Amino acid sequence: MSAPVLTKPERGPSFPGEVVADVKVRVVDLPGGPLGGVPQRLALLTLDNGHDHTKPTTLGPGTLRALDDALDAAFAVDGLAAVAVTGKPFVFTVGADLKGVAVATDREQPLALGRYGHAVFRRLHDSPVPTFAFVNGAAMGGGVELALHCHHRTVASDVGAIALPECFLGLVPAWGGTQLLPNLVGPDAAVTVVLENPLAQNRMLTARHALELGLVDRLYAAADFLEQSLLFAGRVVRGEETVTRPEVDRGEAWDAALARGRALVDAKVHGAAPAPYRALELLELARAGTAPEALDAGTAAEDEALADLVMGEELRASLYAFDLVQRRAKKPVGVPDRSLARPVTAVGVVGAGLMASQLALLVAQRLEVPVVLTDLDQERIDRAVAWCHGEVDGLLQRRRLTPDRANRVKSLIRGSLDTAAFADADLVVEAVFERMDVKQQVFAEVEAVVSDTCVLATNTSSLSVTEMARGLAHPERVVGFHVFNPVAVLPLVEVVRGQATDDAAVATAFAVGRQLRKNGVLVRDAPAFVVNRVLTRFLGEVTRAVDEGASFEDADAALAPLGLPMSPFALLGLVGPAVALHVAEVLHAAFPERFVVSDGLRRLVAAGKPGLLRQDGDRAEVDPEVRALFGQAATGPAPTRDEVRERALGALAQEVRLLVDEGVVAEPQDVDLCMLLGAGWPFHLGGVTPYLDRTGVAERVTGRRFLPPGLASLPG
C-alpha cells in the first residue's frame, strides 16, 4: 500500500507567527562515478528557516508544505539514485512548532496536521530510491521522526541533542516515532527514548548514544560530515556497503519492555498525566511491524492520540510551563538594567559545608575566576577543597573535562582561615548555619576587609535579608542569592531584594546567576521567600494530618493524583527534617495562624532521624521508630486521604494568592516558574496555579482564578 495522498492546503502559514522554512534542493553526483554508464544523482534537501543557529528550524504546516514541494522536485530529477535530507548549520530540525499547537481551537486542526505530516514523511519511507537523513545538528521530536522515515541515517559527532521529548510536554511522538523507533532499535531502547528520557527532566541523547542504540547507522566527524555522508550514500547506492540491523524480538522482550515502561511511568506521574500512557498504547501497536497496513494503522492511532492530547488541559499547562522556562526565565520581570551589574573577577564563599562547596565548585567552573572558601576549622576547609577537587577528577574521568581544563578549575579553588583572603573579592556569598546572629557576624567581619563595591550575597533559605544587612556600613549591597540543592542541577536562584538593597547588587546577582546557567526570579524580602514558603505550607498540612491521627500511608498518598515527582514524606527526607523544621519555625513565627509546626517532626529531629521513610528493597516504608516518635494523639476522627488532599490544595491556593497580593513576586507566573525550576514541580501541572485554576480550588478558596482562561488552559 502506498502512502496516503492528501490534498495540499493552500500556501502560507496556518497560524500567526509561524516561521516557514525554505527547503533548498541541490542535485549532486554521488561519489564513485556513473553506475553502468548512468550518472548516480542525489537530491539533497536542506531545511533552512533563514535565521542563524540561535533560532532552530521547526516543522509547522508551512514548512511541511515546503518539504512536500521539495520532494516533488527531488523525485522529478533525471537519473535520481537517492534523496537526502539535512539541516542548516548546527541544526537538523527540532520538530513541530508548538505555537501552532497552543492556538488550536478544535480537534480537527491537530488531526489534520498529524495526517499531513505523516503523508509528507511517508514519501521518504516509501521512496523508490534509497533515502538518507544527514543529521548535522539538534534533532528533536518531528526532526527525529523525519530522520526515522529515511532508510539510512548519519550523524555528526558533535551533535548533543537528539530526543523525542513529547511526553515531557504532554504529547506523544505523533509523526511515526512510536511506530518506527521500536521496530528499528527494539522495544526496550524505544521505551528509553520515548518515555524514560523525557520523564527524566527531558534527558537528551548525544550522537554517540544514538549510534550505540542503533538510532543512526554511521557517525562522522563534524569537520567533514557532509562529505563523509555523501561517500556513505554513494557506497550504499552502489551496493558496496550495507547496513545490518538486529532482528527485533516481538514476543517476551516486547512484553518486558512495555512492563518496564509502565512501571517507570507509574512511578513518575502516578496516573496523573495522560500522554505517557497513550505512548505505551502506541508502542504496543508497533509490535505489528512496519508493513504498509500495520504502519497505516499505527500512524492513524498516532493522529487520534495527537488530536486528543492537543485538546486536553494537561498539554496547555505543559506548554505554559515550557513558555515560562524558555521565555520568562530568560527575561525575568523587574530586573534592573544589566549595565548596572558590577564585574566579578574574584569570589569569596563563607562556609565549608556541602552547599558552600557546591557553590565554590560551580563558580570556578562557570565564572572561571578565583574562589576562596573560609571557615573557622582548617579540617573543614581542607575537606571542602578536597571534595571540589574530587568532583573535578570525576568529571575528568567521565571525559566531561580535558586535563588542562580540570587543572585550571582546581587551581582556582583554595581555602583560608582568614577573611582577609576576601580583600580582592567582588562578590562574597555566605553559606553558613541558618542563624541570624551568625550571619550578621559573618557579614560584619567580611565588610571590614572587602572594598566598598563588593556585593555581599546570602544563600539563606528563610531568614530576612533586610535584618541581615542591618548595622552594616553599606546595607545596600546585601542581596539574597538562594540556590537549591543540588546546586549544579536545579536551575533556580531566588534573587531577594531587601529593603536597602540597591539596583547594582540585584543586577550583579542576576548577572552571576546567568553565568552560573541559572534562571533568576526577583523576590521581595519575606519569610522563606517563594519555594520554601509554598513547600512548607504544603508539607505542614500533611504532617499535621499525621499528628491528628491520619495514617502515614494515607497522608503520604493523598497528593498522588497530582503526579508530583515524589511523595510528601520522600520530599521531607530529601530536604532533611532539621531544615524543614527550621523553615517551619521561621514561618510559624511570622504567620502563626497559617503555619503549624508538627510536634512529631520536632521529636523526629531531636532523635536525629534523617527522614520518615526507610528503604526496604525496591520500596520505601515508614520507619517503625518514626511511628513511635510521632505518637499520634488524635482527639477526633482521623483525616481521610481526600480531606488531606483538599486541605493541602486549599493551603497552596491561599499561600500563592498571598505571595502575589503581598508583592513577594510580580505575578502568579513567577510562583509557577519557581516551583518548576526549584522544586521539580511537573510540567503537566504547569507549576501550581494552572492546576488550582483547573480544579476550581483557586476560586473556591480565594474567590478568583490566578490566570485568565486560555492561559495554561483551553481557550474559554
Rosetta blueprint (number, residue, H / E / L):
1 M L
2 S L
3 A L
4 P L
5 V L
6 L L
7 T L
8 K L
9 P L
10 E L
11 R L
12 G L
13 P L
14 S L
15 F L
16 P L
17 G L
18 E L
19 V L
20 V L
21 A L
22 D E
23 V E
24 K E
25 V E
26 R E
27 V E
28 V E
29 D E
30 L L
31 P L
32 G L
33 G L
34 P L
35 L E
36 G L
37 G L
38 V E
39 P L
40 Q L
41 R E
42 L E
43 A E
44 L E
45 L E
46 T E
47 L E
48 D E
49 N L
50 G L
51 H L
52 D L
53 H L
54 T L
55 K L
56 P L
57 T L
58 T L
59 L E
60 G L
61 P H
62 G H
63 T H
64 L H
65 R H
66 A H
67 L H
68 D H
69 D H
70 A H
71 L H
72 D H
73 A H
74 A H
75 F H
76 A L
77 V L
78 D L
79 G L
80 L E
81 A E
82 A E
83 V E
84 A E
85 V E
86 T E
87 G E
88 K L
89 P L
90 F L
91 V E
92 F E
93 T E
94 V L
95 G L
96 A E
97 D L
98 L H
99 K H
100 G H
101 V H
102 A H
103 V L
104 A L
105 T L
106 D L
107 R L
108 E H
109 Q H
110 P H
111 L H
112 A H
113 L H
114 G H
115 R H
116 Y H
117 G H
118 H H
119 A H
120 V H
121 F H
122 R H
123 R H
124 L H
125 H H
126 D L
127 S L
128 P L
129 V L
130 P L
131 T E
132 F E
133 A E
134 F E
135 V E
136 N L
137 G L
138 A E
139 A E
140 M E
141 G L
142 G H
143 G H
144 V H
145 E H
146 L H
147 A H
148 L H
149 H H
150 C L
151 H L
152 H E
153 R E
154 T E
155 V E
156 A E
157 S L
158 D L
159 V L
160 G L
161 A L
162 I E
163 A E
164 L L
165 P L
166 E H
167 C H
168 F H
169 L H
170 G L
171 L L
172 V L
173 P L
174 A L
175 W L
176 G L
177 G H
178 T H
179 Q H
180 L H
181 L H
182 P H
183 N H
184 L H
185 V H
186 G L
187 P H
188 D H
189 A H
190 A H
191 V H
192 T H
193 V H
194 V H
195 L H
196 E H
197 N H
198 P H
199 L H
200 A L
201 Q L
202 N L
203 R L
204 M L
205 L E
206 T L
207 A H
208 R H
209 H H
210 A H
211 L H
212 E H
213 L H
214 G L
215 L L
216 V L
217 D L
218 R E
219 L E
220 Y E
221 A L
222 A H
223 A H
224 D H
225 F H
226 L H
227 E H
228 Q H
229 S H
230 L H
231 L H
232 F H
233 A H
234 G H
235 R H
236 V H
237 V H
238 R L
239 G L
240 E L
241 E L
242 T L
243 V L
244 T L
245 R L
246 P L
247 E L
248 V L
249 D L
250 R L
251 G L
252 E H
253 A H
254 W H
255 D H
256 A H
257 A H
258 L H
259 A H
260 R H
261 G H
262 R H
263 A H
264 L H
265 V H
266 D H
267 A H
268 K H
269 V H
270 H L
271 G L
272 A L
273 A L
274 P H
275 A H
276 P H
277 Y H
278 R H
279 A H
280 L H
281 E H
282 L H
283 L H
284 E H
285 L H
286 A H
287 R H
288 A H
289 G L
290 T L
291 A L
292 P H
293 E H
294 A H
295 L H
296 D H
297 A H
298 G H
299 T H
300 A H
301 A H
302 E H
303 D H
304 E H
305 A H
306 L H
307 A H
308 D H
309 L H
310 V H
311 M L
312 G L
313 E H
314 E H
315 L H
316 R H
317 A H
318 S H
319 L H
320 Y H
321 A H
322 F H
323 D H
324 L H
325 V H
326 Q H
327 R H
328 R H
329 A L
330 K L
331 K L
332 P L
333 V L
334 G L
335 V L
336 P L
337 D L
338 R H
339 S H
340 L H
341 A L
342 R L
343 P L
344 V L
345 T L
346 A L
347 V E
348 G E
349 V E
350 V E
351 G L
352 A L
353 G L
354 L H
355 M H
356 A H
357 S H
358 Q H
359 L H
360 A H
361 L H
362 L H
363 V H
364 A H
365 Q H
366 R H
367 L L
368 E L
369 V L
370 P L
371 V E
372 V E
373 L E
374 T E
375 D L
376 L L
377 D L
378 Q H
379 E H
380 R H
381 I H
382 D H
383 R H
384 A H
385 V H
386 A H
387 W H
388 C H
389 H H
390 G H
391 E H
392 V H
393 D H
394 G H
395 L H
396 L H
397 Q H
398 R L
399 R L
400 R L
401 L L
402 T L
403 P H
404 D H
405 R H
406 A H
407 N H
408 R H
409 V H
410 K H
411 S H
412 L H
413 I E
414 R E
415 G E
416 S E
417 L L
418 D L
419 T H
420 A H
421 A H
422 F H
423 A L
424 D L
425 A L
426 D L
427 L E
428 V E
429 V E
430 E E
431 A L
432 V L
433 F L
434 E L
435 R L
436 M H
437 D H
438 V H
439 K H
440 Q H
441 Q H
442 V H
443 F H
444 A H
445 E H
446 V H
447 E H
448 A L
449 V L
450 V L
451 S L
452 D L
453 T L
454 C L
455 V E
456 L E
457 A E
458 T E
459 N L
460 T L
461 S L
462 S L
463 L L
464 S L
465 V H
466 T H
467 E H
468 M H
469 A H
470 R L
471 G L
472 L L
473 A L
474 H L
475 P H
476 E H
477 R H
478 V E
479 V E
480 G E
481 F E
482 H E
483 V E
484 F L
485 N L
486 P L
487 V L
488 A L
489 V L
490 L L
491 P L
492 L E
493 V E
494 E E
495 V E
496 V E
497 R E
498 G L
499 Q L
500 A L
501 T L
502 D L
503 D H
504 A H
505 A H
506 V H
507 A H
508 T H
509 A H
510 F H
511 A H
512 V H
513 G H
514 R H
515 Q H
516 L L
517 R L
518 K L
519 N E
520 G E
521 V E
522 L E
523 V E
524 R E
525 D L
526 A L
527 P L
528 A L
529 F L
530 V L
531 V H
532 N H
533 R H
534 V H
535 L H
536 T H
537 R H
538 F H
539 L H
540 G H
541 E H
542 V H
543 T H
544 R H
545 A H
546 V H
547 D H
548 E L
549 G L
550 A L
551 S L
552 F H
553 E H
554 D H
555 A H
556 D H
557 A H
558 A L
559 L L
560 A H
561 P H
562 L H
563 G L
564 L L
565 P L
566 M L
567 S L
568 P H
569 F H
570 A H
571 L H
572 L H
573 G H
574 L H
575 V H
576 G L
577 P H
578 A H
579 V H
580 A H
581 L H
582 H H
583 V H
584 A H
585 E H
586 V H
587 L H
588 H H
589 A H
590 A H
591 F L
592 P L
593 E L
594 R L
595 F L
596 V L
597 V L
598 S L
599 D H
600 G H
601 L H
602 R H
603 R H
604 L H
605 V H
606 A H
607 A L
608 G L
609 K L
610 P L
611 G L
612 L L
613 L E
614 R E
615 Q E
616 D E
617 G L
618 D L
619 R E
620 A E
621 E E
622 V E
623 D L
624 P H
625 E H
626 V H
627 R H
628 A H
629 L H
630 F H
631 G L
632 Q L
633 A L
634 A L
635 T L
636 G L
637 P L
638 A L
639 P L
640 T L
641 R H
642 D H
643 E H
644 V H
645 R H
646 E H
647 R H
648 A H
649 L H
650 G H
651 A H
652 L H
653 A H
654 Q H
655 E H
656 V H
657 R H
658 L H
659 L H
660 V H
661 D H
662 E L
663 G L
664 V L
665 V L
666 A L
667 E L
668 P H
669 Q H
670 D H
671 V H
672 D H
673 L H
674 C H
675 M H
676 L H
677 L H
678 G H
679 A L
680 G L
681 W L
682 P L
683 F H
684 H H
685 L H
686 G L
687 G L
688 V L
689 T H
690 P H
691 Y H
692 L H
693 D H
694 R H
695 T L
696 G L
697 V H
698 A H
699 E H
700 R H
701 V H
702 T H
703 G L
704 R L
705 R L
706 F L
707 L L
708 P L
709 P L
710 G L
711 L L
712 A L
713 S L
714 L L
715 P L
716 G L
